[in-house]
Amino acid sequence: MNKREFLKAGLVATVAAQLPIKGQAKEPVTISKKKAMKNWIWINPNLKDTDDDLKTNYTAYKAAGITGIFFENDSERHFRAAKAAGIEAHRWIWTFNRAEKVADHPEWYSKSRNGDSCADKPPYVPYYRWLCPSRPEVQDYLTSTVNDILTKDYVDGIHLDYVRYCDVILPVNLWDKYKIEQTKELPEYDFCYCEVCQAKFKEQYGKDIKAIQYPEASLSWRLFRYGNIIRVVNAVSAVAHQHKKTITAAVFPTPEVARRNVRQDWTNFKLDGVCPMIYHGFYKENVSWIGDAVAEGIHVLNGKFPLYAGLYLSDFNNDEEVRSGIQYALKNGASGVSFFGRVTPSVLGILKQESAAFKA
């Protein structure tokens, strides 16, 4: 199963070179030079790598300014090699989008406004099978899973992905691919309306969601779902902190987009850092939008925890655009960046230069 398989398909970069930096991004905020800078990459460990490969790769990452790695799968050899090079090794997990319990517990899975369960009718793509956060057994399952991961001494922390509901609205660049126009919330993509969610919503707000004419416009129904995700994330966070380990999350690019598109209120998560996926090509935005997105996140977070700008390398047409993206992120308050995609030696060279300039 490839990470964000459907999101990558058909993505076309639409940006132009951005140096010198000017244009649409917000005015840079004042950055404290005492603020620690951390840079990350998301990778799936290649089990065929030799020990020499690992030493070479992780030494190069460290020299370029990579301070932490989010590993999508477990590999003690990779984790320990990264740590030996002075890099933090974190386990990256899919949180609510998990298919492994479909056979044993189909009732755990979210239902759309149409009443379809993604256990047997997943939206968009076959692997989109979303657990319902209202169910206590789902929370118990996720906290137990994270606890098992963090008992391993070579794991420095946990990184949560898909920590949200299914996309009720996809990034605009994907509408053509799926032959849909999501200018409004369509019922087959709007989750979760299962019996447990309905009962808990009625208990909390005194309302029957079935009796609401336009549930997609109900503010209390939105708040209920934001709270569901927040509750589970914060329970997982408590487990991580019991182990005295770090918890971070990959989230949607801005607080507003996250709440609107996937019912994710990440500024109220109890985290040690957040990596908004500011993939400008997905939203048909210019590179300068990276600065706008960072500035919005920094403003709403108001110092709760660091923000590391997630950059999708396939969105950039050339190395100078990568440099521009990093600069927009740092000058608008990011504490570093996180790369998703193929990290070339030239990209590492740019990161090294921009990291040095940030610390100067």
LUMVOVO-218260 format. One record per residue (C-alpha): residue in one letter; x, y, z. Coordinates in steps of 0.001 Angstrom, whole numbers, plus 500000, padded with zeros to 6 digits. Layout:
REM LUMVOVO-218260
AXYZ
...
//
This chain:
REM LUMVOVO-218260
M500000500000500000
N501612503248498855
K501423506328501013
R498800508744499665
E498622506664496480
F495504508347495176
L496618511849496116
K499828511583494150
A498150510475490935
G497849513090488253
L499384515870490311
V500631518668488079
A502826521484489345
T501584524893488259
V504087527214489845
A506807529480488531
A510217530314489970
Q509848532466493056
L513225534099493757
P513565536763494951
I510834536154497518
K507917538525497094
G504292538397496113
Q501409536756497915
A502966535490501141
K502367537357504368
E505028539627505749
P507638537499507527
V507313537307511264
T510246538016513542
I512072534763514212
S513909534157517448
K517372532866516656
K517220530865519909
K514363528737518559
A515548525211517815
M515342524235514169
K514385520696513248
N514000519197509784
W512344515893508953
I511729513436506150
W508955510887505677
I510330507589504346
N509574503892504125
P512713501969505161
N514206499876502376
L514894496502503963
K517379495683501182
D519758498445502256
T523113497176503484
D524704498427506676
D527070500509504549
D524088502005502704
L522481502969505991
K525613504616507332
T526141506556504100
N522523507678503780
Y521961508743507364
T525320510465507639
A524399512491504539
Y520986513378505962
K522522514529509222
A525163516645507454
A522430518384505453
G520401519350508520
I517891516487508786
T517304516025512510
G514483513469512482
I512973510727510329
F509389509472510249
F509614505775509328
E506422504346507846
N507339500788508858
D509316499213511645
S512946498296511026
E515175498156514061
R518245498201511838
H517186501427510143
F516094503076513377
R519369502287515129
A521448503387512125
A519635506736512058
K520142507184515787
A523820506320515461
A524109509174512951
G522526511573515454
I519031511577513916
E515795511024515846
A513946507894514711
H510149508093514944
R507531505549513912
W504973506922511458
I501543505268511615
W498231505526509883
T495734506358512622
F492047506249511616
N492530504982508060
R493218501349508919
A491867498282507136
E493199495493509325
K490109495205511551
V487510494983508782
A487102491210509039
D486991491023512838
H485189494267513649
P483288495713510671
E481130497652513157
W484161499793514073
Y484127501508510681
S482579504858509797
K479300505241507934
S478486507949505428
R475461510232505471
N474015507767502931
G474365504969505494
D477152503128503675
S479987501696505761
C483524502180504502
A484187498645505783
D482567497324502610
K482073500468500505
P485160502663500884
P485007506118499255
Y487369507189496473
V489834504270496690
P489811500690498077
Y492160501389500995
Y490026504229502405
R488606502370505396
W488108504709508307
L487662503775511943
C484937505597513847
P486471507767516603
S483241507752518660
R483745504137519695
P485687503558522932
E487025500269521566
V488631502147518658
Q490356504524521051
D491519501553523150
Y492839499821520047
L494812502863518921
T496272503637522347
S497282499994522741
T498910499999519297
V500924503118520119
N501887501757523522
D503289498595521903
I505341500671519452
L506760502981522087
T507908500176524379
K510732499603521870
D513868501347523047
Y514994502273519530
V511823504283518806
D512123507945519799
G508537508950519184
I505255508433517365
H504088510319514277
L500361510206513491
D498988510349509964
Y495382510123508714
V494410511552512088
R491055512802510848
Y487835511861509118
C487608510903505453
D487891513857503055
V484443515330502652
I486146517649500148
L489264516640498218
P491999519097497241
V490789520824494093
N493553519349491923
L491989515899492370
W488471516730491248
D489219516031487602
K490855512711488446
Y487770511458490272
K485277513161487933
I483568514961490801
E482918518577491702
Q482905519037495446
T481646522590495622
K479330521302498342
E479482518449500831
L478196515312499117
P476559512679501374
E478624509727500143
Y481823511416501381
D480430512849504633
F481303510734507715
C480464509442510356
Y476736508842510822
C476886505457512564
E474547504552515411
V477179505282518066
C477885508743516657
Q474174509537516503
A473612508428520100
K476626510282521501
F475724513448519601
K472188513346520987
E473537512766524503
Q475951515693524213
Y473809518234522339
G470247517022522845
K469687516809519093
D468801513979516726
I471097514312513715
K468488512568511545
A465984515305512385
I468298518093511238
Q467335519102507684
Y470857520138506670
P473308518236508876
E476231519457506774
A475388522989507983
S475021522089511673
L477729523805513721
S477203521559516741
W477552518465514514
R480870519843513244
L482076520554516783
F481086517049517833
R483291515540515153
Y486222517869515828
G485995516799519455
N485970513104518566
I489326513347516825
I490793515628519505
R489807513194522263
V491494510204520647
V494625512135519680
N495011513446523202
A494552509960524646
V497326508714522351
S499412511731523362
A499067510774527012
V500459507317526191
A503436508832524382
H504193511154527266
Q503931508297529758
H506803506752527824
K508558510158527863
K508579510114524081
T507628512651521437
I504341512766519550
T503840514653516283
A501276514534513491
A500936515107509750
V497884517322509301
F496085519285506611
P497797522496505489
T495979525155507506
P493569525115510449
E490751526342508196
V491332523773505431
A491704520987507997
R488411521752509715
R486507522262506461
N487847519332504438
V488454516591507006
R486961517681510390
Q490426518056511861
D490990520753514505
W494729520201514910
T495470523358516853
N493751521724519834
F495773518518519694
K498227517943522560
L501374517420520525
D505091518156520614
G505063519338517009
V502954519352513878
C503757518915510185
P501041520536508075
M501116519045504579
I501423522328502705
Y501328520683499295
H500644523760497198
G500152521854493933
F497231519911495430
Y495375523189495887
K496564524810492629
E498451527466494568
N501800529127493955
V504895528422496032
S504283531665497928
W501158530084499461
I503477528006501654
G504254531206503535
D500567532068503874
A499731528607505219
V502592528676507732
A501622532150508918
E498020531048509511
G499082527981511474
I501577529909513584
H498968532559514370
V496309530083515506
L498747527870517430
N499990530890519358
G503068529061520612
K501432525784521737
F504007523671519890
P506367523973516895
L505180523850513308
Y507309522140510650
A506169522875507091
G505496519709505101
L506699520106501509
Y505817517701498702
L508885517670496478
S506964516678493336
D505092519982493585
F508273521894492732
N509495522381489175
N513154522906490063
D515621523293492917
E515199527055493103
E511502526580493795
V512436524196496605
R514733526867498021
S511945529409497744
G509494527091499505
I511886526544502401
Q512481530286502691
Y508763531092502689
A508239528538505464
L511080529717507692
K510478533436507229
N506840533016508238
G507631531245511501
A508126527522510796
S510625525765513053
G511827523694510111
V510515521660507208
S509597518066506451
F510079516558502995
F507783514033501350
G509078512541498113
R512472511795496607
V515115513797498441
T517979514405495988
P521517515476496891
S520765518938495474
V517724519277497762
L519877518292500729
G522417520905499671
I519737523584499591
L518446522530503005
K521964522732504434
Q522404526268503103
E519010527491504307
S519453525878507732
A522757527690508143
A521165530991507115
F518311530435509599
K520745529932512467
A523038532840511497
//
